[in-house]
Amino acid sequence: MGLLKVAKDDVPKSVAPPVPDERPPLPDDAVWTAWAERASIDITENRMYDAFDKWKQAIARFDGDAQLYAKFHQEIVDKVIASMKEHIAVSKIIPTHLLAELDEEERLKHSEFRGSAFADDVFYYIKEHLDDAEGPEEVTLLYLCASYSIAGYLRFSADIVESADRCEEVAKFGQYAQEKCINHKLGPYKGHVRPKYGAVFVRSVNDFFIILCNKLRDTAKGMSQEEISALTEYRLAHPGDRLESIVGGLKATINSVGGKISRKRTIKVLYAKVDEFVELFLKKE
C-alpha cells in the first residue's frame, strides 16, 4: 500500500519476500490433496497468486464428500485470514479479490457442496473484528481487504439485486470504518497513518461502492421480476468478467487520495466506470 505513509525506521517494509519455488511442477493428473498442500506452502512462503491458482486446481479436482469439502473450504479461509493478519502487521494487504475465483470454481464444479462463499467468509470476519483494530492504519487496511473481497465477487456476480445489496453492505461498513479512523484521534494508536488521512482514504474507496449500489438499484427498479430472474439465469450460464470496470473505478479512487486527480474528476470517472459495469452486466452475447 504505497499510499499509506509508513515511516522508514521502526516499521518493516514488508513481510518476508517470496521464497523461490524450486520444486518440480505438479503433473496435471495430481490428486486434489497434492494441489492443496502446495497451495498451503505457497501462501506460507508468500507466493500469493500461486497459492490461489493451486487452490483453484484443488477445488476442480476434489473428489471427496460434503463433510471433507467443508473442512477444506474452512482451511483455505483460515490460511487466507492468517496471511492477511501477517501482512497488515507490516502495513501490507493481500489480494483478497482472488477469493472470487475460488468461489466461481466452486460454483462450477461443486455446487452441491456450496455453503458460504470464500469472499463472504473473509468479509464478515473482518467486519466482526474491526473493533479490535489498534489504529487508523489497521482500520484502513482491513477495510481494503474486506472491500476488495466483495469487489472480486462483483466481477462474476449474477443477481443484480444481490449485487446492489453487497455494495450497500460494503458502503455501510466503509462509513463505520471512517468513524473508527476518526475515533482514534482521541487517544494513542499504532501505525503511522493519521486518523483524518485514514478516514479520507476509506471514504474515497467507498465512493465506488456507493455509486455502484445506487446505479444497480435504479437499474433493477426499471426491470420486472421476470426480467431480473431471466438476467440472473443468463449470468449464471454466462458470467462474463467485469474486472476491468472495477479496477478502473478503484484505481481512480486511490489516485484521488494520492493527489493525482481531483475529487471532481474522480467522481466523473467513477460514474463512467459504474455505467460501464452495468452495461456489461446487462449485455447478452
C-alpha positions as CSV (number, residue, x, y, z in Angstrom):
1,M,0.0,0.0,0.0
2,G,2.3,2.7,-1.3
3,L,-0.3,5.5,-0.4
4,L,-0.2,4.8,3.3
5,K,2.6,6.9,4.8
6,V,4.7,4.4,6.7
7,A,7.9,5.6,8.4
8,K,11.2,4.1,7.3
9,D,12.6,3.5,10.7
10,D,10.6,1.3,13.1
11,V,8.1,-0.4,10.7
12,P,9.3,-3.3,8.4
13,K,8.9,-2.6,4.7
14,S,7.2,-5.9,4.0
15,V,6.7,-9.5,5.1
16,A,9.5,-11.9,4.1
17,P,10.0,-11.8,0.3
18,P,8.6,-14.8,-1.7
19,V,10.7,-17.8,-1.4
20,P,11.5,-19.2,-4.9
21,D,9.7,-22.5,-5.5
22,E,12.4,-24.9,-6.7
23,R,10.2,-28.0,-6.6
24,P,9.1,-29.6,-9.9
25,P,5.6,-28.6,-11.0
26,L,2.8,-30.9,-10.2
27,P,1.5,-33.1,-13.1
28,D,-2.0,-32.3,-14.4
29,D,-3.3,-35.6,-13.0
30,A,-2.1,-35.0,-9.4
31,V,-4.8,-35.6,-6.8
32,W,-6.5,-32.6,-5.2
33,T,-4.7,-33.1,-1.9
34,A,-1.4,-32.6,-3.6
35,W,-2.6,-29.2,-5.1
36,A,-4.0,-28.2,-1.7
37,E,-0.7,-29.0,0.1
38,R,1.3,-27.0,-2.4
39,A,-1.1,-24.0,-2.1
40,S,-0.6,-24.1,1.7
41,I,3.1,-24.0,1.3
42,D,2.9,-21.2,-1.3
43,I,0.8,-18.9,0.9
44,T,3.2,-19.6,3.9
45,E,6.2,-18.7,1.7
46,N,4.4,-15.5,0.4
47,R,3.6,-16.8,-3.2
48,M,0.1,-15.4,-3.1
49,Y,-1.0,-15.8,-6.7
50,D,0.5,-19.2,-6.9
51,A,-1.4,-20.3,-3.8
52,F,-4.8,-19.1,-5.2
53,D,-4.1,-20.8,-8.5
54,K,-3.3,-24.1,-6.8
55,W,-6.4,-23.9,-4.6
56,K,-8.4,-23.5,-7.8
57,Q,-6.8,-26.7,-9.1
58,A,-7.5,-28.5,-5.9
59,I,-11.2,-27.4,-6.0
60,A,-11.5,-28.5,-9.6
61,R,-10.1,-32.0,-8.7
62,F,-11.8,-32.5,-5.4
63,D,-13.4,-36.0,-5.2
64,G,-14.4,-36.3,-1.5
65,D,-17.7,-35.9,0.3
66,A,-19.5,-32.8,1.6
67,Q,-18.0,-33.0,5.1
68,L,-14.5,-33.2,3.8
69,Y,-15.1,-30.3,1.4
70,A,-16.4,-28.1,4.2
71,K,-13.2,-28.8,6.1
72,F,-11.1,-28.0,3.1
73,H,-13.1,-24.8,2.5
74,Q,-12.5,-23.6,6.1
75,E,-8.8,-24.4,5.9
76,I,-8.5,-22.1,3.0
77,V,-10.4,-19.3,4.8
78,D,-8.2,-19.7,7.9
79,K,-5.0,-19.6,5.9
80,V,-6.1,-16.5,4.0
81,I,-7.1,-14.7,7.2
82,A,-3.8,-15.7,8.9
83,S,-1.8,-14.4,5.9
84,M,-3.9,-11.2,5.9
85,K,-3.1,-10.5,9.5
86,E,0.6,-11.1,8.9
87,H,0.7,-8.6,6.0
88,I,-1.4,-6.0,7.8
89,A,1.0,-6.1,10.7
90,V,3.6,-4.7,8.3
91,S,1.3,-2.3,6.5
92,K,0.5,-4.5,3.5
93,I,-2.6,-6.1,2.1
94,I,-3.2,-9.4,0.2
95,P,-5.2,-9.9,-3.0
96,T,-8.5,-10.8,-1.4
97,H,-10.3,-10.2,-4.7
98,L,-8.9,-13.6,-5.8
99,L,-11.2,-15.3,-3.4
100,A,-14.0,-14.8,-6.0
101,E,-12.1,-17.0,-8.4
102,L,-12.3,-19.8,-5.9
103,D,-16.0,-19.1,-5.4
104,E,-16.5,-19.3,-9.2
105,E,-14.6,-22.6,-9.4
106,E,-16.6,-24.0,-6.6
107,R,-19.9,-22.9,-8.2
108,L,-19.0,-24.6,-11.5
109,K,-17.6,-27.8,-10.1
110,H,-19.2,-28.4,-6.7
111,S,-22.5,-26.5,-6.5
112,E,-23.9,-29.4,-4.4
113,F,-21.3,-28.6,-1.6
114,R,-21.7,-24.9,-1.6
115,G,-22.2,-23.1,1.7
116,S,-20.9,-19.7,2.4
117,A,-18.7,-18.0,-0.2
118,F,-15.0,-17.5,0.4
119,A,-15.3,-13.8,-0.3
120,D,-18.2,-13.6,2.3
121,D,-16.3,-15.6,4.9
122,V,-13.4,-13.1,4.8
123,F,-15.6,-10.0,4.5
124,Y,-17.7,-10.9,7.6
125,Y,-14.6,-12.0,9.6
126,I,-13.1,-8.5,9.0
127,K,-16.5,-6.8,9.8
128,E,-16.8,-8.7,13.1
129,H,-13.3,-7.9,14.1
130,L,-12.8,-4.3,13.0
131,D,-13.3,-3.0,16.6
132,D,-10.1,-4.9,17.5
133,A,-8.0,-2.7,15.2
134,E,-5.4,-0.7,17.1
135,G,-5.2,2.4,14.9
136,P,-6.4,4.0,11.7
137,E,-3.8,2.3,9.6
138,E,-5.1,-1.1,10.6
139,V,-8.7,0.0,10.1
140,T,-7.9,1.3,6.6
141,L,-6.0,-1.9,5.6
142,L,-8.8,-4.1,7.0
143,Y,-11.4,-2.1,5.1
144,L,-9.4,-2.5,1.9
145,C,-9.2,-6.3,2.3
146,A,-12.9,-6.5,3.0
147,S,-14.0,-4.3,0.2
148,Y,-11.7,-5.9,-2.3
149,S,-13.1,-9.3,-1.4
150,I,-16.6,-8.1,-2.4
151,A,-15.1,-6.3,-5.5
152,G,-13.9,-9.8,-6.5
153,Y,-17.5,-11.1,-6.0
154,L,-18.9,-8.3,-8.2
155,R,-16.6,-9.4,-11.0
156,F,-18.7,-12.5,-11.6
157,S,-22.0,-11.8,-9.8
158,A,-25.2,-12.9,-11.4
159,D,-28.0,-11.3,-9.4
160,I,-28.3,-7.6,-10.0
161,V,-30.3,-7.1,-6.7
162,E,-27.9,-9.1,-4.7
163,S,-25.0,-7.2,-6.2
164,A,-26.6,-3.9,-5.1
165,D,-27.1,-5.4,-1.6
166,R,-23.4,-6.3,-1.4
167,C,-22.3,-2.9,-2.5
168,E,-24.6,-1.3,0.1
169,E,-23.1,-3.6,2.8
170,V,-19.6,-2.5,1.9
171,A,-20.7,1.1,1.8
172,K,-22.2,0.9,5.3
173,F,-19.1,-0.9,6.6
174,G,-16.9,1.8,5.0
175,Q,-18.9,4.5,6.8
176,Y,-18.3,2.7,10.1
177,A,-14.6,2.3,9.2
178,Q,-14.4,6.1,8.6
179,E,-15.8,6.6,12.1
180,K,-13.3,4.2,13.6
181,C,-10.4,6.0,12.0
182,I,-11.6,9.4,13.3
183,N,-12.3,8.0,16.8
184,H,-8.6,7.0,17.1
185,K,-7.7,10.7,17.4
186,L,-8.9,10.6,21.0
187,G,-6.1,8.5,22.2
188,P,-2.7,6.8,21.3
189,Y,-2.8,4.4,18.4
190,K,-0.5,2.1,16.5
191,G,0.8,2.8,13.0
192,H,1.8,5.9,11.0
193,V,-1.5,6.8,9.3
194,R,-3.2,9.7,10.8
195,P,-6.9,9.4,11.7
196,K,-8.1,12.0,9.2
197,Y,-6.0,10.5,6.4
198,G,-7.3,7.0,7.1
199,A,-10.9,8.3,7.0
200,V,-10.4,10.2,3.8
201,F,-8.8,7.1,2.2
202,V,-11.7,4.9,3.2
203,R,-14.3,7.5,2.1
204,S,-12.7,7.7,-1.3
205,V,-12.7,4.0,-2.0
206,N,-16.2,3.7,-0.5
207,D,-17.4,6.2,-3.1
208,F,-17.1,3.5,-5.8
209,F,-19.4,1.1,-3.9
210,I,-22.0,3.8,-3.1
211,I,-22.3,5.0,-6.7
212,L,-22.4,1.4,-8.0
213,C,-25.0,0.5,-5.4
214,N,-27.3,3.4,-6.5
215,K,-26.8,2.6,-10.2
216,L,-27.7,-1.1,-9.7
217,R,-30.7,-0.2,-7.6
218,D,-32.0,2.2,-10.2
219,T,-31.4,-0.3,-13.0
220,A,-33.2,-3.1,-11.1
221,K,-36.2,-0.8,-10.3
222,G,-36.7,-0.4,-14.1
223,M,-36.9,-4.2,-14.6
224,S,-39.7,-6.6,-13.9
225,Q,-39.1,-9.6,-11.6
226,E,-39.3,-11.9,-14.6
227,E,-36.6,-9.8,-16.3
228,I,-34.4,-9.9,-13.2
229,S,-34.8,-13.7,-12.9
230,A,-34.0,-14.2,-16.6
231,L,-30.9,-12.0,-16.3
232,T,-29.7,-13.9,-13.3
233,E,-30.1,-17.2,-15.1
234,Y,-28.3,-15.9,-18.1
235,R,-25.4,-14.5,-16.0
236,L,-25.1,-17.8,-14.2
237,A,-24.6,-19.5,-17.5
238,H,-22.5,-16.7,-19.0
239,P,-20.8,-15.0,-16.0
240,G,-18.7,-12.6,-18.1
241,D,-15.8,-10.7,-16.5
242,R,-16.3,-7.1,-15.2
243,L,-12.8,-6.9,-13.7
244,E,-11.6,-4.0,-15.9
245,S,-14.5,-1.7,-14.9
246,I,-14.0,-2.5,-11.2
247,V,-10.2,-1.9,-11.4
248,G,-10.7,1.3,-13.3
249,G,-13.1,2.6,-10.6
250,L,-11.0,1.6,-7.7
251,K,-7.8,2.9,-9.3
252,A,-9.5,6.3,-9.7
253,T,-10.4,6.5,-6.0
254,I,-6.8,5.7,-5.0
255,N,-5.4,8.2,-7.5
256,S,-7.7,10.8,-5.9
257,V,-6.3,10.2,-2.4
258,G,-2.7,10.4,-3.8
259,G,-3.5,13.8,-5.4
260,K,-3.0,12.6,-8.9
261,I,-6.6,13.7,-9.9
262,S,-9.1,16.0,-8.3
263,R,-12.1,14.6,-6.4
264,K,-14.4,16.2,-9.0
265,R,-12.6,14.3,-11.8
266,T,-12.6,11.2,-9.7
267,I,-16.4,11.2,-9.3
268,K,-16.8,11.7,-13.1
269,V,-14.5,8.7,-13.7
270,L,-16.4,6.6,-11.1
271,Y,-19.8,7.3,-12.8
272,A,-18.3,6.3,-16.2
273,K,-16.8,3.1,-14.8
274,V,-20.1,2.3,-13.0
275,D,-22.1,2.8,-16.2
276,E,-19.6,0.5,-18.0
277,F,-20.0,-2.1,-15.3
278,V,-23.8,-2.1,-15.5
279,E,-23.7,-2.2,-19.3
280,L,-21.6,-5.3,-19.1
281,F,-23.9,-6.8,-16.5
282,L,-26.9,-6.3,-18.8
283,K,-25.2,-7.3,-22.0
284,K,-26.1,-10.6,-23.7
285,E,-23.8,-12.0,-26.3
